[in-house]
Amino acid sequence: MEKELFEAAKFVTDMAKRSSDLAKFDGVRRNPAIKTDSLEELYKGSRTKYLSDDDKFAIMIGNFFLSGENYQKYYVPAKKIMVKAVSE
């Protein structure tokens, strides 16, 4: 298998997993230091304060790969490549 193809597939699957994992982070349980009356402001404030730029990038790109038609276009083929690479 081509190294570039494997690396591209790994990037897609890794970003999708990381995005899914980070989507659960709301900052309330671990870092309740943001004081506000609005739940939206609480989420925005905690994610802005506690997530790195790399985390935010992973959320955006991962959600792109997992959304609508992009799921079939990018994620499904990448997952097939990863399964094939593991079996080789």
C-alpha positions, 0 to 999 in steps of 0.5 A: 500500500502506498505510504501517502494513501495510508497517511491520508487515510490515517489523518481522516480517521484520526481527525474524525475520532478526535473530533468525536472525542472532543465534542463531549468536552463542555468544560463544566465538570473539569473547569467550572471557572467560567461565571455566566448565566448563559449556557451558550456563553459557558460552553463558548468561554470554556472551549475558548479558554481550555481547548488549544488551536489544534483541538479546535482544528481537529473539531472543525476538520473532523466534523467536516469529514463526518458530515453528510455526503463527506462521510461517504466521500472521505471517511468510509474510503479512509476506514476501508484503507485502514482496515486493509492496512491492518490486515496486511 
